[in-house]
Amino acid sequence: MRPAFIAAALDAARRRGTDGDRVRDREWKLQTRFRTLEETGSSARGVSYGARVEGDSGPSGVIEAEGDATMPDFGFSSDEEQFRAEVREFAERVLGPLRKVWDQERQYPVEQMQKLLESGLPERAREIGRSNVLRGIFAEEVARVDFNCVYPLLPLWAGPGGSMEGMGLPPQMAEQVARGEKLQALAITEAGTGSDAGHVGATAVRDGDDWVLNGEKNSVSTLNADYFVVFARTGPVEEGARGVSGFLVTRDSPGVTTSEPLADMGNRATPRGVLTLKNVRVAASNQLSGAGMKTSGFEHIGRILDTNRAIIGLICLGAAAASVEETVAYARERVLFGRPISVNQGVAFPLVEASTLMEAARLLCYKALWMADQGMRHTTEGAMIKWWVPRLAGDVIRECIVLRGHLGYTEALPLEQRLRDVLGWEIGDGTPQICKLVVARSLFGRDAAPL
Ligand SMILES: Cc1cc2nc3c(=O)[nH]c(=O)nc-3n(C[C@H](O)[C@H](O)[C@H](O)COP(=O)(O)OP(=O)(O)OC[C@H]3O[C@@H](n4cnc5c(N)ncnc54)[C@H](O)[C@@H]3O)c2cc1C
């Protein structure tokens, strides 16, 4: 039997003119998920977010439904809770004692990558499944201990079939990245075009069986990478985003050079800088998206950024949550005017407000990752997270600095480092302004919010 809310979602999608194949495909997925939930005794909980048809530009989220079908199931499975506990234990034991090292010495945590691989956690994650939700758990827990280690350690447990497949690397190379043998990086941003990624100036021109790439990417994180996923123009400028394609460029290709790392104020463990391509030949088999391929270059970029934005949200929230916990403990113990400072509402309420907003932000991040695991489009959710959550985390950490008094302003506490680190992610992977434009498109339509 097809539950009424699934029928309602599909009918609404048809009325909005969504492509018939997409509707049928989504119906199959929703029915399958509904049956699974019934079999596990979960009633219709958790299905409501699924009741949206991919590619359908209509409103997302809650739809008319029977009973409690609009009430999503927010819980983690016992495997996921266990995984969280194991990651926390690993982070506190292995990363905790060295906190600050990677920041102060601008070191890439190579040894810690090896230790993560030896811990068996990446294999555990693959066995459990729901790879994006697990990546989020991993990111959140590591960031609580040391923000600087998250970005380098993240790719290690997402090979073929895992979420980093979104980078589009061929399976063999994705597997090397997941084994820690190779590093990968994303190269979109250029000095001349910045946020306007649809008009990148780097070019790729077909020459026999190869593409020849020229251009300069001025803000590549993991500049020490072996594999660069580079976006370049294969069509005329007038084609805008439609003329952009993705390529795999290996570091050892003739014509590839990298600059000295930029002197970043935060995220110092991950070198960021300029990648220059001069007549770099890329085999046609290393074209990943765009010209003549099923996935356009811009869809490829979107697939990477939409999910990454939810992960970035959780990294920032991990750092903010640790800051709030430490500040609550301090406020309980710090006695002034004959009583703990926590009894003053001026101290307690900012922490109450922070906890409330962080809880809401966290749910949005996990919702987006859950959608990614269902194969659902989550562009709007990713953009909502990206404009809001790094900013929220920065505001919370700043509040904690003030509540810790003068020591909060020193390197003796981790707060100043966290503030520097989260600030970078207000900009990286899309500025708040650009992300708000993406959300505006979902409200007003593409024409009302041109990008
Ligand atoms: C920590 C960090 C890591 C990064 N990692 C990578 C990476 O790995 N790969 C990569 O390719 N890039 C990376 N970036 C670059 C990042 O994605 C860009 O900095 C960002 O997209 C903005 O581009 P821009 O710096 O050229 O600023 P600009 O595009 O020049 O923007 C300047 C300002 O104008 C605003 N603005 C621009 N257009 C509009 C508009 N239409 N409406 C309103 N406001 C607008 C922007 O929001 C911004 O505030 C990273 C950046 C940081 C800080």
PDBQT file of the ligand as one rigid body, heavy atoms in Angstrom, charges set to zero:
ROOT
HETATM    1  C1  LIG A 501      40.001  28.642   4.711  1.00  0.00    +0.000 C 
HETATM    2  C2  LIG A 501      39.704  28.707   3.250  1.00  0.00    +0.000 A 
HETATM    3  C3  LIG A 501      39.809  27.565   2.480  1.00  0.00    +0.000 A 
HETATM    4  C4  LIG A 501      39.544  27.615   1.111  1.00  0.00    +0.000 A 
HETATM    5  N1  LIG A 501      39.719  26.487   0.370  1.00  0.00    +0.000 NA
HETATM    6  C5  LIG A 501      39.513  26.530  -0.970  1.00  0.00    +0.000 A 
HETATM    7  C6  LIG A 501      39.769  25.376  -1.780  1.00  0.00    +0.000 A 
HETATM    8  O1  LIG A 501      40.192  24.325  -1.290  1.00  0.00    +0.000 OA
HETATM    9  N2  LIG A 501      39.565  25.461  -3.112  1.00  0.00    +0.000 N 
HETATM   10  C7  LIG A 501      39.113  26.604  -3.706  1.00  0.00    +0.000 A 
HETATM   11  O2  LIG A 501      38.934  26.613  -4.909  1.00  0.00    +0.000 OA
HETATM   12  N3  LIG A 501      38.862  27.721  -2.964  1.00  0.00    +0.000 NA
HETATM   13  C8  LIG A 501      39.067  27.711  -1.615  1.00  0.00    +0.000 A 
HETATM   14  N4  LIG A 501      38.860  28.838  -0.853  1.00  0.00    +0.000 N 
HETATM   15  C9  LIG A 501      38.460  30.073  -1.522  1.00  0.00    +0.000 C 
HETATM   16  C10 LIG A 501      37.026  30.479  -1.265  1.00  0.00    +0.000 C 
HETATM   17  O3  LIG A 501      36.121  29.548  -1.786  1.00  0.00    +0.000 OA
HETATM   18  C11 LIG A 501      36.864  31.886  -1.858  1.00  0.00    +0.000 C 
HETATM   19  O4  LIG A 501      37.663  32.743  -1.080  1.00  0.00    +0.000 OA
HETATM   20  C12 LIG A 501      35.448  32.367  -1.869  1.00  0.00    +0.000 C 
HETATM   21  O5  LIG A 501      34.703  31.633  -2.788  1.00  0.00    +0.000 OA
HETATM   22  C13 LIG A 501      35.351  33.865  -2.189  1.00  0.00    +0.000 C 
HETATM   23  O6  LIG A 501      36.128  34.238  -3.278  1.00  0.00    +0.000 OA
HETATM   24  P1  LIG A 501      37.110  35.505  -3.138  1.00  0.00    +0.000 P 
HETATM   25  O7  LIG A 501      37.970  35.282  -1.959  1.00  0.00    +0.000 OA
HETATM   26  O8  LIG A 501      37.774  35.740  -4.425  1.00  0.00    +0.000 OA
HETATM   27  O9  LIG A 501      36.151  36.719  -2.776  1.00  0.00    +0.000 OA
HETATM   28  P2  LIG A 501      35.258  37.568  -3.803  1.00  0.00    +0.000 P 
HETATM   29  O10 LIG A 501      34.492  36.650  -4.681  1.00  0.00    +0.000 OA
HETATM   30  O11 LIG A 501      36.102  38.593  -4.450  1.00  0.00    +0.000 OA
HETATM   31  O12 LIG A 501      34.219  38.273  -2.837  1.00  0.00    +0.000 OA
HETATM   32  C14 LIG A 501      34.542  39.413  -2.033  1.00  0.00    +0.000 C 
HETATM   33  C15 LIG A 501      33.302  39.755  -1.213  1.00  0.00    +0.000 C 
HETATM   34  O13 LIG A 501      32.236  40.147  -2.085  1.00  0.00    +0.000 OA
HETATM   35  C16 LIG A 501      31.079  39.390  -1.780  1.00  0.00    +0.000 C 
HETATM   36  N5  LIG A 501      30.291  39.180  -2.998  1.00  0.00    +0.000 N 
HETATM   37  C17 LIG A 501      30.716  38.722  -4.190  1.00  0.00    +0.000 A 
HETATM   38  N6  LIG A 501      29.696  38.655  -5.062  1.00  0.00    +0.000 NA
HETATM   39  C18 LIG A 501      28.589  39.073  -4.403  1.00  0.00    +0.000 A 
HETATM   40  C19 LIG A 501      27.208  39.217  -4.753  1.00  0.00    +0.000 A 
HETATM   41  N7  LIG A 501      26.759  38.917  -5.979  1.00  0.00    +0.000 N 
HETATM   42  N8  LIG A 501      26.362  39.659  -3.802  1.00  0.00    +0.000 NA
HETATM   43  C20 LIG A 501      26.801  39.960  -2.550  1.00  0.00    +0.000 A 
HETATM   44  N9  LIG A 501      28.097  39.837  -2.167  1.00  0.00    +0.000 NA
HETATM   45  C21 LIG A 501      28.969  39.402  -3.077  1.00  0.00    +0.000 A 
HETATM   46  C22 LIG A 501      31.611  38.072  -1.233  1.00  0.00    +0.000 C 
HETATM   47  O14 LIG A 501      30.632  37.399  -0.471  1.00  0.00    +0.000 OA
HETATM   48  C23 LIG A 501      32.804  38.554  -0.413  1.00  0.00    +0.000 C 
HETATM   49  O15 LIG A 501      32.380  38.963   0.850  1.00  0.00    +0.000 OA
HETATM   50  C24 LIG A 501      39.137  28.826   0.511  1.00  0.00    +0.000 A 
HETATM   51  C25 LIG A 501      39.032  29.980   1.294  1.00  0.00    +0.000 A 
HETATM   52  C26 LIG A 501      39.327  29.932   2.642  1.00  0.00    +0.000 A 
HETATM   53  C27 LIG A 501      39.234  31.179   3.457  1.00  0.00    +0.000 C 
ENDROOT
TORSDOF 0
